[in-house]
Structure formats: C-alpha cells, structure tokens
C-alpha cells in the first residue's frame, strides 16, 4: 500500500492513457495523532 500526499501530487501528461480493469475494493477512514487518513483496500 502506498502513502500518497495529495498536496504534493503533480499532473503527468501521458501520450496514451489507459483505463485499467475494475476491481473489488473497500475503504477505511481513521485518525492517528490528530491526522485523518483515508485508506483504500483491495
């Protein structure tokens, strides 16, 4: 699982973008030391 900082994300231009196959997933949200997290689980 990757930890992504959405405030540091940069847009990437792709020549040939593709759509991946659909997967089953779930999510969890929680807080640790006052920081909120949203976790996607597959």
PDB file of N, CA, C and O in Angstrom:
ATOM      1  N   UNK A   1       0.851  -1.161   0.000  1.00  0.00           N
ATOM      2  CA  UNK A   1       0.000   0.000   0.000  1.00  0.00           C
ATOM      3  C   UNK A   1       0.899   1.226   0.000  1.00  0.00           C
ATOM      4  O   UNK A   1       1.921   1.264   0.685  1.00  0.00           O
ATOM      5  N   UNK A   2       0.510   2.206  -0.763  1.00  0.00           N
ATOM      6  CA  UNK A   2       1.303   3.435  -0.866  1.00  0.00           C
ATOM      7  C   UNK A   2       0.668   4.537  -0.032  1.00  0.00           C
ATOM      8  O   UNK A   2      -0.555   4.606   0.092  1.00  0.00           O
ATOM      9  N   UNK A   3       1.503   5.395   0.538  1.00  0.00           N
ATOM     10  CA  UNK A   3       1.019   6.574   1.243  1.00  0.00           C
ATOM     11  C   UNK A   3       1.206   7.756   0.290  1.00  0.00           C
ATOM     12  O   UNK A   3       2.332   8.092  -0.077  1.00  0.00           O
ATOM     13  N   UNK A   4       0.103   8.378  -0.103  1.00  0.00           N
ATOM     14  CA  UNK A   4       0.127   9.448  -1.087  1.00  0.00           C
ATOM     15  C   UNK A   4      -0.197  10.774  -0.403  1.00  0.00           C
ATOM     16  O   UNK A   4      -1.204  10.890   0.296  1.00  0.00           O
ATOM     17  N   UNK A   5       0.653  11.763  -0.605  1.00  0.00           N
ATOM     18  CA  UNK A   5       0.395  13.105  -0.097  1.00  0.00           C
ATOM     19  C   UNK A   5      -0.248  13.882  -1.240  1.00  0.00           C
ATOM     20  O   UNK A   5       0.445  14.288  -2.173  1.00  0.00           O
ATOM     21  N   UNK A   6      -1.564  14.095  -1.183  1.00  0.00           N
ATOM     22  CA  UNK A   6      -2.274  14.736  -2.288  1.00  0.00           C
ATOM     23  C   UNK A   6      -1.861  16.187  -2.482  1.00  0.00           C
ATOM     24  O   UNK A   6      -2.108  16.752  -3.547  1.00  0.00           O
ATOM     25  N   UNK A   7      -1.241  16.805  -1.488  1.00  0.00           N
ATOM     26  CA  UNK A   7      -0.801  18.185  -1.615  1.00  0.00           C
ATOM     27  C   UNK A   7       0.500  18.301  -2.404  1.00  0.00           C
ATOM     28  O   UNK A   7       0.864  19.394  -2.837  1.00  0.00           O
ATOM     29  N   UNK A   8       1.202  17.186  -2.594  1.00  0.00           N
ATOM     30  CA  UNK A   8       2.463  17.199  -3.337  1.00  0.00           C
ATOM     31  C   UNK A   8       2.350  16.503  -4.694  1.00  0.00           C
ATOM     32  O   UNK A   8       3.364  16.276  -5.355  1.00  0.00           O
ATOM     33  N   UNK A   9       1.138  16.164  -5.113  1.00  0.00           N
ATOM     34  CA  UNK A   9       0.943  15.483  -6.391  1.00  0.00           C
ATOM     35  C   UNK A   9       1.129  16.457  -7.545  1.00  0.00           C
ATOM     36  O   UNK A   9       0.776  17.631  -7.440  1.00  0.00           O
ATOM     37  N   UNK A  10       1.686  15.964  -8.647  1.00  0.00           N
ATOM     38  CA  UNK A  10       1.865  16.754  -9.848  1.00  0.00           C
ATOM     39  C   UNK A  10       1.168  16.069 -11.011  1.00  0.00           C
ATOM     40  O   UNK A  10       1.154  14.842 -11.105  1.00  0.00           O
ATOM     41  N   UNK A  11       0.589  16.874 -11.898  1.00  0.00           N
ATOM     42  CA  UNK A  11      -0.076  16.327 -13.073  1.00  0.00           C
ATOM     43  C   UNK A  11       0.972  15.793 -14.045  1.00  0.00           C
ATOM     44  O   UNK A  11       2.005  16.424 -14.272  1.00  0.00           O
ATOM     45  N   UNK A  12       0.691  14.624 -14.614  1.00  0.00           N
ATOM     46  CA  UNK A  12       1.572  13.996 -15.592  1.00  0.00           C
ATOM     47  C   UNK A  12       0.800  13.851 -16.899  1.00  0.00           C
ATOM     48  O   UNK A  12      -0.291  13.282 -16.919  1.00  0.00           O
ATOM     49  N   UNK A  13       1.361  14.361 -17.978  1.00  0.00           N
ATOM     50  CA  UNK A  13       0.737  14.221 -19.300  1.00  0.00           C
ATOM     51  C   UNK A  13       1.195  12.895 -19.911  1.00  0.00           C
ATOM     52  O   UNK A  13       2.392  12.611 -19.970  1.00  0.00           O
ATOM     53  N   UNK A  14       0.246  12.099 -20.358  1.00  0.00           N
ATOM     54  CA  UNK A  14       0.573  10.818 -20.987  1.00  0.00           C
ATOM     55  C   UNK A  14       0.159  10.839 -22.446  1.00  0.00           C
ATOM     56  O   UNK A  14      -0.844  11.452 -22.813  1.00  0.00           O
ATOM     57  N   UNK A  15       0.943  10.162 -23.274  1.00  0.00           N
ATOM     58  CA  UNK A  15       0.621  10.094 -24.700  1.00  0.00           C
ATOM     59  C   UNK A  15      -0.520   9.120 -24.956  1.00  0.00           C
ATOM     60  O   UNK A  15      -1.371   9.367 -25.811  1.00  0.00           O
ATOM     61  N   UNK A  16      -0.540   8.023 -24.223  1.00  0.00           N
ATOM     62  CA  UNK A  16      -1.560   7.003 -24.431  1.00  0.00           C
ATOM     63  C   UNK A  16      -2.154   6.576 -23.089  1.00  0.00           C
ATOM     64  O   UNK A  16      -1.790   5.516 -22.579  1.00  0.00           O
ATOM     65  N   UNK A  17      -3.055   7.364 -22.502  1.00  0.00           N
ATOM     66  CA  UNK A  17      -3.659   6.950 -21.235  1.00  0.00           C
ATOM     67  C   UNK A  17      -4.539   5.713 -21.423  1.00  0.00           C
ATOM     68  O   UNK A  17      -5.166   5.544 -22.469  1.00  0.00           O
ATOM     69  N   UNK A  18      -4.579   4.866 -20.422  1.00  0.00           N
ATOM     70  CA  UNK A  18      -5.390   3.652 -20.492  1.00  0.00           C
ATOM     71  C   UNK A  18      -6.263   3.538 -19.246  1.00  0.00           C
ATOM     72  O   UNK A  18      -5.938   4.081 -18.189  1.00  0.00           O
ATOM     73  N   UNK A  19      -7.366   2.829 -19.391  1.00  0.00           N
ATOM     74  CA  UNK A  19      -8.260   2.553 -18.266  1.00  0.00           C
ATOM     75  C   UNK A  19      -8.023   1.106 -17.847  1.00  0.00           C
ATOM     76  O   UNK A  19      -8.072   0.193 -18.671  1.00  0.00           O
ATOM     77  N   UNK A  20      -7.767   0.911 -16.564  1.00  0.00           N
ATOM     78  CA  UNK A  20      -7.487  -0.426 -16.051  1.00  0.00           C
ATOM     79  C   UNK A  20      -8.784  -1.185 -15.793  1.00  0.00           C
ATOM     80  O   UNK A  20      -9.862  -0.591 -15.791  1.00  0.00           O
ATOM     81  N   UNK A  21      -8.686  -2.483 -15.576  1.00  0.00           N
ATOM     82  CA  UNK A  21      -9.846  -3.321 -15.282  1.00  0.00           C
ATOM     83  C   UNK A  21     -10.411  -2.963 -13.914  1.00  0.00           C
ATOM     84  O   UNK A  21      -9.673  -2.544 -13.022  1.00  0.00           O
ATOM     85  N   UNK A  22     -11.710  -3.127 -13.753  1.00  0.00           N
ATOM     86  CA  UNK A  22     -12.371  -2.844 -12.488  1.00  0.00           C
ATOM     87  C   UNK A  22     -12.024  -3.919 -11.460  1.00  0.00           C
ATOM     88  O   UNK A  22     -11.939  -5.100 -11.797  1.00  0.00           O
ATOM     89  N   UNK A  23     -11.824  -3.513 -10.214  1.00  0.00           N
ATOM     90  CA  UNK A  23     -11.516  -4.434  -9.133  1.00  0.00           C
ATOM     91  C   UNK A  23     -12.479  -4.203  -7.968  1.00  0.00           C
ATOM     92  O   UNK A  23     -13.090  -3.140  -7.862  1.00  0.00           O
ATOM     93  N   UNK A  24     -12.609  -5.186  -7.113  1.00  0.00           N
ATOM     94  CA  UNK A  24     -13.399  -5.046  -5.902  1.00  0.00           C
ATOM     95  C   UNK A  24     -12.517  -4.445  -4.825  1.00  0.00           C
ATOM     96  O   UNK A  24     -11.375  -4.868  -4.649  1.00  0.00           O
ATOM     97  N   UNK A  25     -13.032  -3.470  -4.108  1.00  0.00           N
ATOM     98  CA  UNK A  25     -12.235  -2.834  -3.065  1.00  0.00           C
ATOM     99  C   UNK A  25     -13.136  -2.337  -1.947  1.00  0.00           C
ATOM    100  O   UNK A  25     -14.361  -2.331  -2.064  1.00  0.00           O
ATOM    101  N   UNK A  26     -12.504  -1.927  -0.874  1.00  0.00           N
ATOM    102  CA  UNK A  26     -13.198  -1.343   0.262  1.00  0.00           C
ATOM    103  C   UNK A  26     -12.364  -0.204   0.797  1.00  0.00           C
ATOM    104  O   UNK A  26     -11.260   0.040   0.312  1.00  0.00           O
ATOM    105  N   UNK A  27     -12.875   0.493   1.788  1.00  0.00           N
ATOM    106  CA  UNK A  27     -12.107   1.599   2.346  1.00  0.00           C
ATOM    107  C   UNK A  27     -12.279   1.675   3.849  1.00  0.00           C
ATOM    108  O   UNK A  27     -13.235   1.149   4.418  1.00  0.00           O
ATOM    109  N   UNK A  28     -11.332   2.340   4.468  1.00  0.00           N
ATOM    110  CA  UNK A  28     -11.343   2.594   5.898  1.00  0.00           C
ATOM    111  C   UNK A  28     -10.910   4.038   6.101  1.00  0.00           C
ATOM    112  O   UNK A  28     -10.030   4.524   5.391  1.00  0.00           O
ATOM    113  N   UNK A  29     -11.508   4.720   7.047  1.00  0.00           N
ATOM    114  CA  UNK A  29     -11.027   6.044   7.430  1.00  0.00           C
ATOM    115  C   UNK A  29     -10.739   6.011   8.919  1.00  0.00           C
ATOM    116  O   UNK A  29     -11.482   5.404   9.691  1.00  0.00           O
ATOM    117  N   UNK A  30      -9.659   6.664   9.318  1.00  0.00           N
ATOM    118  CA  UNK A  30      -9.269   6.644  10.722  1.00  0.00           C
ATOM    119  C   UNK A  30      -8.417   7.860  11.040  1.00  0.00           C
ATOM    120  O   UNK A  30      -8.017   8.595  10.137  1.00  0.00           O
ATOM    121  N   UNK A  31      -8.143   8.072  12.303  1.00  0.00           N
ATOM    122  CA  UNK A  31      -7.345   9.209  12.754  1.00  0.00           C
ATOM    123  C   UNK A  31      -6.263   8.714  13.700  1.00  0.00           C
ATOM    124  O   UNK A  31      -6.529   7.913  14.595  1.00  0.00           O
ATOM    125  N   UNK A  32      -5.037   9.197  13.498  1.00  0.00           N
ATOM    126  CA  UNK A  32      -3.903   8.872  14.362  1.00  0.00           C
ATOM    127  C   UNK A  32      -3.227  10.181  14.736  1.00  0.00           C
ATOM    128  O   UNK A  32      -2.839  10.952  13.858  1.00  0.00           O
ATOM    129  N   UNK A  33      -3.087  10.431  15.998  1.00  0.00           N
ATOM    130  CA  UNK A  33      -2.426  11.647  16.493  1.00  0.00           C
ATOM    131  C   UNK A  33      -2.978  12.916  15.837  1.00  0.00           C
ATOM    132  O   UNK A  33      -2.221  13.832  15.517  1.00  0.00           O
ATOM    133  N   UNK A  34      -4.288  12.966  15.640  1.00  0.00           N
ATOM    134  CA  UNK A  34      -4.929  14.146  15.076  1.00  0.00           C
ATOM    135  C   UNK A  34      -4.885  14.244  13.559  1.00  0.00           C
ATOM    136  O   UNK A  34      -5.475  15.162  12.988  1.00  0.00           O
ATOM    137  N   UNK A  35      -4.188  13.303  12.880  1.00  0.00           N
ATOM    138  CA  UNK A  35      -4.152  13.303  11.417  1.00  0.00           C
ATOM    139  C   UNK A  35      -5.180  12.321  10.900  1.00  0.00           C
ATOM    140  O   UNK A  35      -5.269  11.189  11.375  1.00  0.00           O
ATOM    141  N   UNK A  36      -5.966  12.765   9.910  1.00  0.00           N
ATOM    142  CA  UNK A  36      -7.005  11.916   9.331  1.00  0.00           C
ATOM    143  C   UNK A  36      -6.451  11.181   8.117  1.00  0.00           C
ATOM    144  O   UNK A  36      -5.695  11.744   7.326  1.00  0.00           O
ATOM    145  N   UNK A  37      -6.839   9.902   7.981  1.00  0.00           N
ATOM    146  CA  UNK A  37      -6.399   9.059   6.888  1.00  0.00           C
ATOM    147  C   UNK A  37      -7.598   8.432   6.208  1.00  0.00           C
ATOM    148  O   UNK A  37      -8.602   8.133   6.854  1.00  0.00           O
ATOM    149  N   UNK A  38      -7.492   8.235   4.912  1.00  0.00           N
ATOM    150  CA  UNK A  38      -8.482   7.526   4.103  1.00  0.00           C
ATOM    151  C   UNK A  38      -7.704   6.438   3.377  1.00  0.00           C
ATOM    152  O   UNK A  38      -6.818   6.737   2.577  1.00  0.00           O
ATOM    153  N   UNK A  39      -8.030   5.175   3.651  1.00  0.00           N
ATOM    154  CA  UNK A  39      -7.256   4.055   3.104  1.00  0.00           C
ATOM    155  C   UNK A  39      -8.134   3.227   2.189  1.00  0.00           C
ATOM    156  O   UNK A  39      -9.227   2.816   2.577  1.00  0.00           O
ATOM    157  N   UNK A  40      -7.661   2.980   0.976  1.00  0.00           N
ATOM    158  CA  UNK A  40      -8.368   2.110   0.017  1.00  0.00           C
ATOM    159  C   UNK A  40      -7.707   0.735   0.068  1.00  0.00           C
ATOM    160  O   UNK A  40      -6.494   0.614  -0.102  1.00  0.00           O
ATOM    161  N   UNK A  41      -8.513  -0.297   0.304  1.00  0.00           N
ATOM    162  CA  UNK A  41      -8.014  -1.670   0.391  1.00  0.00           C
ATOM    163  C   UNK A  41      -8.553  -2.499  -0.766  1.00  0.00           C
ATOM    164  O   UNK A  41      -9.735  -2.422  -1.100  1.00  0.00           O
ATOM    165  N   UNK A  42      -7.662  -3.305  -1.383  1.00  0.00           N
ATOM    166  CA  UNK A  42      -8.079  -4.193  -2.465  1.00  0.00           C
ATOM    167  C   UNK A  42      -7.764  -5.613  -2.104  1.00  0.00           C
ATOM    168  O   UNK A  42      -8.037  -6.524  -2.885  1.00  0.00           O
TER     169      UNK A  42
END
